[in-house]
């Protein structure tokens, strides 16, 4: 189960597209109505869990970002308020998978999931989510997360976050190249993402005798 807190309304959330489908077509995403009850994102008009930052009006292109895998700094385009959220608090009883680029206008979001108890390693979780591209709703990706433990989910989430952070400058200047950069960085572990890529690859589940 994915849980987003309300406010930034995303077409890929409302339409139930998978994460990797959005990464492939982030330049085509647009704001839409939040019709998926278990999903939404956080922004400054949902101030229950965030701390507002005083100062001049924020700008999405420069101020909206993921400070790390668990910290969302988001700019409300209507009020110009900048709010910082702890993704773990937003997720409630679920866990934060990652913080990532979530809309073509540059806004970011926390992705909360419900982990399972099965021992599916990181690379299998990655492959499972890739197979969900193009499937309607969240059932496919939810099924993938339900087969992985919280530790594995967090390991892969660190890689996804790193790729989003690594590609952020390119995504701002060349939106059409954004999805390719993110997917390539996830797959190859280039730059600062070499460590999370290697940790995912080394995540091997030992079969009990």
C-alpha positions in Angstrom: 0.0 0.0 0.0 1.3 3.4 -0.9 0.3 6.4 1.2 0.8 10.0 0.3 -0.4 12.9 2.3 -2.7 15.3 0.4 -1.8 18.4 -1.5 0.5 18.1 -4.6 -1.9 16.4 -7.0 -0.1 14.2 -9.5 -1.4 12.6 -12.6 0.7 9.5 -12.1 -0.6 9.1 -8.6 -4.2 9.7 -9.6 -3.9 7.4 -12.6 -2.2 4.7 -10.6 0.9 4.4 -12.8 3.9 2.7 -11.6 7.0 4.5 -10.4 9.1 3.6 -13.4 6.4 4.6 -15.8 6.5 8.0 -14.3 10.3 8.1 -14.6 10.0 7.2 -18.2 7.6 10.0 -19.0 8.1 12.6 -16.3 8.1 15.3 -18.9 4.6 14.3 -19.9 3.2 14.3 -16.4 0.8 17.1 -15.3 -1.1 18.0 -12.2 -4.4 16.1 -11.7 -7.1 15.1 -9.2 -6.1 12.8 -6.4 -8.5 9.9 -7.0 -6.4 7.1 -5.5 -7.4 7.0 -1.9 -4.2 5.6 -0.6 -1.9 7.9 -2.4 -1.1 11.6 -2.4 1.9 13.8 -1.7 2.8 16.5 0.8 3.1 20.2 0.4 2.8 23.3 2.5 -1.0 23.5 2.5 -1.0 20.3 4.6 0.8 21.6 7.5 0.0 19.0 10.1 3.4 17.2 9.8 5.6 19.9 8.4 7.6 22.9 9.5 7.2 26.1 7.5 10.3 28.0 6.5 9.9 31.8 6.7 11.4 34.1 4.0 10.7 35.2 0.5 8.3 33.3 -1.6 9.7 29.9 -2.6 10.2 28.8 -6.2 9.6 25.2 -7.2 12.5 25.0 -9.6 15.1 26.0 -7.0 13.5 25.2 -3.6 11.5 22.0 -4.0 13.7 19.1 -3.3 14.4 16.0 -1.3 17.1 16.8 1.3 17.7 13.1 1.7 15.8 9.9 1.5 13.6 10.8 4.4 13.3 14.6 4.2 11.0 16.4 1.8 11.3 20.2 1.3 8.4 21.3 -0.9 7.2 24.6 -2.2 3.5 25.4 -2.3 2.9 27.0 -5.7 -0.3 28.8 -4.5 1.0 30.3 -1.3 4.7 30.5 -1.9 5.4 28.8 1.4 8.2 26.4 1.8 7.6 23.4 4.1 9.9 20.7 5.3 8.4 17.2 6.1 9.9 14.1 7.7 8.7 11.4 5.4 8.5 8.9 8.2 6.0 11.0 10.0 3.9 11.4 6.8 3.9 7.6 6.3 2.3 6.8 9.7 2.1 3.0 10.1 3.8 2.4 6.7 7.4 3.0 5.9 9.0 5.6 3.7 10.4 3.9 0.5 12.0 7.0 -0.8 11.7 10.7 -1.5 11.8 11.5 -5.2 10.9 13.8 -8.1 7.1 13.4 -8.5 5.9 15.9 -11.1 7.1 17.5 -14.2 6.9 20.9 -12.7 9.8 19.9 -10.3 7.8 19.1 -7.2 8.9 16.1 -5.0 7.1 13.7 -2.8 7.5 10.9 -0.2 6.5 7.4 -1.3 5.1 5.3 1.6 4.6 1.6 1.3 3.6 -1.4 3.4 6.4 -3.9 3.6 6.0 -7.7 3.7 7.7 -10.6 5.3 8.9 -12.5 2.3 12.6 -12.4 1.6 12.8 -10.9 -1.9 16.3 -9.3 -2.5 16.8 -5.8 -3.7 17.5 -6.7 -7.4 14.3 -8.8 -7.5 12.3 -5.9 -6.0 13.8 -3.7 -8.7 12.9 -6.2 -11.5 9.4 -6.6 -10.0 8.7 -2.9 -10.0 10.0 -2.6 -13.6 7.5 -5.2 -14.7 4.7 -3.0 -13.2 5.3 -0.4 -15.9 2.0 0.2 -17.8 -0.2 -1.7 -15.4 -3.3 0.2 -14.1 -3.6 1.0 -10.4 -1.2 0.3 -7.6 -1.9 -3.4 -7.1 1.2 -4.5 -9.1 3.7 -2.3 -7.2 2.0 -3.0 -3.9 2.4 -6.7 -4.6 6.1 -6.2 -5.2 6.6 -4.3 -1.9 4.5 -6.9 0.0 7.2 -9.5 -1.0 10.1 -7.5 0.4 11.1 -6.7 3.9 11.5 -3.1 5.2 15.3 -3.4 5.0 15.3 -4.4 1.3 12.7 -1.7 0.5 14.8 1.0 2.2 18.0 -0.3 0.4 16.4 0.1 -3.0 14.8 3.4 -2.0 18.2 4.8 -1.2 19.3 4.1 -4.8 16.1 5.6 -6.3 16.6 8.7 -4.2 20.2 9.0 -5.2 19.4 8.8 -8.9 16.8 11.5 -8.5 19.2 13.7 -6.7 22.0 13.0 -9.2 19.8 13.9 -12.1 18.1 17.0 -10.6 20.2 19.6 -12.4 19.6 17.8 -15.8 15.9 17.4 -15.0 15.7 21.2 -14.5 17.5 22.2 -17.6 16.4 19.3 -20.0 13.2 17.8 -18.8 13.1 15.5 -21.9 16.3 13.8 -20.7 15.2 13.4 -17.1 13.7 10.0 -17.1 16.6 8.5 -19.1 19.1 10.0 -16.7 17.2 8.6 -13.6 16.8 5.1 -15.1 20.3 5.0 -16.3 21.7 6.1 -12.9 19.6 3.5 -11.1 20.7 0.8 -13.4 24.4 1.7 -13.6 25.0 3.3 -10.2 27.0 6.2 -11.7 28.5 9.0 -9.7 27.6 9.1 -6.0 25.1 6.3 -6.6 27.8 3.7 -6.9 27.5 2.8 -3.2 23.7 2.3 -3.0 23.8 0.4 -6.3 26.4 -1.9 -4.9 24.5 -2.4 -1.7 21.4 -3.3 -3.7 23.4 -5.8 -5.8 24.9 -7.3 -2.7 21.5 -7.8 -1.0 21.4 -11.6 -1.2 18.8 -13.6 0.7 20.3 -16.8 2.1 18.0 -19.7 1.8 17.5 -21.6 5.1 18.7 -25.2 5.1 
